[in-house]
Amino acid sequence: MPTTDFLRRRNALWRQLRGLPPGPAFETTLSALAALTGWDRARILAGLGHPAEETHER
């Protein structure tokens, strides 16, 4: 079961991603969320409601 700290960090990263435009900060936050959750980029983008093929600056 995830710890409270893990859930707070995960939720904070999701919140940040939802508010960021494509660009370096978005990519950094996406990478941090991927490292924390073990999810790949496509899964995170899908969680944000973006089509899997949608491109963002890398």
Secondary structure, DSSP 8 states (H G I E B T S, - for coil): ---HHHHHHHHHHHHHHHH--SSHHHHHHHHHHHHHH---HHHHHHHTT--TT-----
